[in-house]
Amino acid sequence: MKMLTATIDGKGIDIVEGTRLLDLLDSKRDLSYSSDPIVAAKVNGRLASLQEHLHGNAEIETVRLTSALGKRVYRKSLCFLLCYASALIAPERTLIIGHSLGDGFYFRYRDGDSPDTPRLKAVMQCAINEDMPIELVELTADEALAYSREHNLQETINLLDTANSSSYTFARLGTCLEMHYEPMLPSARYLEIWELRDYEDGLLLRYPQSRDPFRLMPFVDNPLLFSVFRENKRYAGILGLTSLGDLNRKTAEGSIQKTIMLSEALQRRRISDISRMIRDRGDVKVVFIAGPSSSGKTTFSLKLSDELRVDGFEPVKISLDDYYLTPDKVPLDEYGEKDYEVLESLDLPLFRKQIGDLIAGREVHPASFSFRTKTASLSSESVRMGESSILVIEGIHGLNPDLIPDIPEENIFRVYISALTQVNLDTRSRISTTDNRILRRMIRDSRTRGFNAVETLSRWPSVERGEKNHIFPFQNNADVMINSALEYEMGVIKPYAVPLLKSVAKESGDSYTTARRLLDFLEFVYPIPSDLVPPDSLLREFIGGSVYGAI
């Protein structure tokens, strides 16, 4: 019997090799949701399920349900519970996870038929009441493929065919199995707060938001956002690419360049459509482009400007990033940190005056802000609007009505842009839109802003708080939404992201935990050479080499 040393939240104890985390932390657990129970643990910096066993000395940090990591574990487990219920009541049908939508995840059946929502809810609640355990099991590659074929999990089959491992870890709830990418709760009992409702042709599985983890917020629909996902589903059909396994197969077969060209053409067509919408409105003077961090606002604004030129306009481009205040003037957030996500972090008096001058036909020297030196100045070059000019203003606050409150509505056209990942990891697991944006931003920060990976990852919680408070509430103000995510981009991002993620040391805390999780995910992705990416691609904003220059 080999003994190990474990440190649990700073307190050292001796344990037997092979001890399960769940047993080790059992005395510290409370199964009631309201007690904010332990739902996972960081073991030597890596986020682990409580069902895992220890095979070496370990520094263990417990993870509570309402923490950022705990909420991720909760949401992943909740999705698995729904898949279990579906497999139990309708084993002949395949439930496919879709995209996130507000405070929930959208699911649909492959056959397109309506779900039996009341029965699904009843089975889910029964599993919670019975405290059904979620276990981890090891399957050989043949066993994993056999199960996936038996249950028509085609996206999972495609991934297994390209992952080429001898064995895989699966989560098990009852007789339902799912590939285990991220930690899950040890049992269903914790899953007390959720809602399952019919939505369009599928289901919406809702969960508590970060701002109030102990209750569901009132439902707020996002029809415009859903329409973008529906459009991208059609695009995925054109590309023949709905899951990571599809992407890997095209990469391995050497047909990825055609996929890249078609993906870019579809996005270009959408941008052209938006330009024609602006032209057909007839009285638009200002186009506002807004979206969360790393959604590609800058390149999109340049590509839209090209289309507007074709449609007879003379675009004058303005970036809100150039109107940031110097650090000594930026307001602090509730944690005492500089809050660059709030509207007040911009030099609003200067911005409003200059936009007013431009619309009035006066010449201005636009603002300029250096992210490397954190200094603000005025551009040496002046701009003036002519008879056919149109302002194209991009920035995270572009849809906030308080940005410039006195421009007539008939003169404004608003565009919301976000990187809405459409490619699934497999049948029951999605690729997070947030993870896509984190990787984009990390690569760009390293290349253009002098930030290392730790700085980007450590800032991300503040970025997310700002988005939830200052960007997402205004997304339905948009006249149109566009998805900037390219179906092939994860393969291009991988070679840039992996070295940056590997540079994050264990001492970096949550940043290291996030880096390890992203590295584990990227193990499944086949790399795609960046020289296949067109020079005018929106993806070039992050990896470099854009025809639009240094952006």
C-alpha positions, 0 to 999 in steps of 0.5 A: 500500500503506497502512501501519498501526500495531499494538501487540501486547501493548504492543509497537508494529509497522508492518503493511500494511492488511488484514493478517489477525490470524492471519498477524500473530500466527502466530509467537506461535502454538502449536497444541497445547492444552497450550501454552495457545495464542492463540485470539483477540485483543482489537482496540481492546477488542473480541474478534475472531477471528484470521481477521479483517483489520485496516483501521485502527490497532489496540491488540491484546491476545492471548487465550489458550485458558484465559482466560475469553474463550478458553474462550468461543471454545473452547466456541463452536467446539466446538459448530460442529464438532458441527454440521459433523459432523451436516451431513456425515453426515446433511444431511437432518436438522437438529441444534438447539442447546439449553441448557447442562447442567452442563459441556456443551450439550444438542443434539437433532434436529428430527425427534426421532430418535436421533443416530448418536453414534459416527459424529458423534464420528469425523467430529469427530475427523477434522476435528481430526486434519486441522486443518480451517480455520474461515474467515469469509465474507461472504454477501448476505442472499439467499445467507444465506437460500438456504443456511438454507432449503436446510438447514432452519435455520428459526430462522436464517431467522426471525432473518434475516427480522427482522434485515433487513441487506444482508449477514452474516458466516458461519463456514465449516467445510468446506461447513457455514456458521453465522452468526457472532456470536462469535469462533471458533478459526482451525482445529479442531486446538485442540479436543482435549478434549471428550466427546460422549455420548447424553443423553435423546433427544439429545446432550450435548457436554461441555467442560473446566470452568474449575477444570481446563481441561486435562481433563474432570471426571467426569460429573455428571448434572442430571436435575432441571435437565433436567426443567425445560428439558423443561417449558419446551420444552413451554411454548415450544410453547404460546407458539409461540416458540422463537427470537429471530426468533419473538419479533421477529416477534410484536413487529413484528406487535403480538401480543406483549402476548398472548404476555406474558400467556400467558408470565406465566400459565404461570409463575404456574401453576408457582408455584401448583403448588409451593405445593400441593406444599408444602401436600400435604407436610403438615409443612413449617415452612421453605421455602428458596429458592436460586439464582444471582445475578439469578435473581429469588429475591426476587420469586419468594418473594413470589409463592410467599408469595401462593400459600401464603396461598391454600393456608392458610398465613401466610408469614413471609419472610426474606431472607439478603441482610439477614444480610450482614456489614459489609465489614470482617468479610467474608472475602477470596477467593484474589484478596484481594477481599471475597468476598460469595458464601461462606456465611461472609459472612453473620452465621450466629450471628445468623441461626441464633438468629433462625430457631431463635427463630421456629420456637420461637414467639418474637418476633424483630427480623429483620436488615436490610442496606443495600447502598448504605451497607453497614451492618447493623442490626435491623428496628424491626418484629418478627415471630412465627410462629403455628400456620399460619405457614411460614418462606420464606427466600430467598438464594443459600445456601438449599440449603447444608445447613450454613446451618442443620444442625439443622432436621429434614428433614421440616420443610424444602422446598427450591426452586432457581430460575434464569433458564434462557433457553429462546429460541435466537438461531438454529438453531445458536446459543443465548442464554446464560443467564449473559448474561441474568443479567448484563443483569438484574443490571446493570439492577437494580444501577444502579437500586437499589444505586448501581452503574454498569455497569463495577462490575457487569461487573467483579464478575461473574467473582467472582460466577461463581466463588462460584456454581460453588463455593457454589450449583451443587453444591447444586442437586440438593438441591432438591425442585423447580426453577423457571425464572424466565426469561420468554420475552419478557424480552430485548425488555424488557431491551434499552432499559434495558441498551443505555445502560448498556452504552454507558457502559462505556469502552474503558479498562475492559478486559474489562468493555468487551469484554463490553459490546461483545459484549452490544451486538452481540447486542442489535442483533438484538433488537426492543425491547418497551415495559416498560408491557406488563409486568404489575406483579406480573411477576418481571421487575419486580424488575429494571426497577422498578415492581413491585407488591411495592414497592422490591425 
